[in-house]
Amino acid sequence: MNIAIPYSIKRKLCNKRAKKRKIDLYKGKVNQILILGQAEYQGRNYTSIADLTAVFYNN
């Protein structure tokens, strides 16, 4: 017997995965700044976590 998962639940799971991927990307960039002193995001180099955070969450 196949039980179909409602679209609303699928959408919530998909959004949750997308948000987790975005947060993981951000954490990786922050770690890169801490270790290397700079990180590239959208073709620009950032040396400050504050600048990266402002640009990252405004998109």
RAJO-V313234 format. One line per field, one symbol per residue. phi: phi as a letter, one per 40 degrees, with the letter a starting at -180 (. if undefined). psi: psi as a letter, one per 40 degrees, with the letter a starting at -180 (. if undefined). Layout:
phi: ???
psi: ???
This chain:
phi: .cbccddcccccccccccccccccccccccccccccgaabafgbcbbbccccccccccc
psi: hhhhhidddddddddddddddddddddddddddddeeiihhfeihhehddddddddee.
